[in-house]
Amino acid sequence: MTCWFCTKASRGSCAFCGRGVCEDHARFGPFVLDVHRSEARSRTEALVVEDALQCGTCKPRPQPVPMPELD
C-alpha cells in the first residue's frame, strides 16, 4: 500500500478511513474502539485508544455526539 498523499510506502492505515499513510503524513489522536453499557455504573462508557494513526484528511468531530437512546 502507498501513502494517500505522496505515494511513498505507507507505514500504516488510518483508523477512521483506512487510507495508507507514510511516516511524514501520519497524525495521531484518540479512536473509540468500543461503546458499552456499564451495569455497575448504569451509564454508557467507551474504550478509547489515545494515539491511533490518522491520515489528517478525515475530520473526526471534536466533541462527542450525544446518543441518549443508548442510555
N, C-alpha and C positions, 0 to 999 in steps of 0.2 A: 504494500500500500504506500502511496505517496502523500506528501503534505498537501492539503487543500489549497494552501496559499502559494507555495513556491516549487512544488513537485520534487523536493528532496525526499529522501526516505523518511517515512513517519516513525516516530518513536512510540506512538500510542494513538488511541482514538478518543474523541470527545465523549464524555459520559452522557451527554444530552442527545447529540445527533449522530455520533459515530464517525464523523469526518476524521481523516487521518491528520495528525499534527506532528511536525518536527520539533526539535528542542528549541528552535528560535521563535516559534509561534505559539508554543504551549502557554496556557494560562491555567491557574489553579483556583479552585473555590469549592464551596460546600455542595454536596449532592445528596438528596434524600434517597436512601435505599429502600426503606420500608415505613409504612404508616400502620399503626395498630392501636387497638383499644386496650388500655391498661385496666384490667379488672381490679387490681389492688388500689389504684388511684381514681378509678372511674373517669378517665379522660383519655383523649386521643394523644398518642405520642409518636415521634418519628425517630428512626435510626438514621443518622447522618454521617457521611464521610466528609471530613473537613477539607482535604486537599485533593479533590478529584480533578482529573485532567479535563480541561475545557478548551474549546477552539477559539473562543472570543467572538465568533460570529453569532452564535446563539445568544439570545437575550433572556436568560432566566429572570423572572420577576424578583425585584429586590426585597419585597415583603411577602410573607405568606398569604395565600389566598384562603379566606375563611371558608370552612366547609362544615357548617353546623349540622348538616344532615348526617354526618358521621358520628356525632356525639351521642 
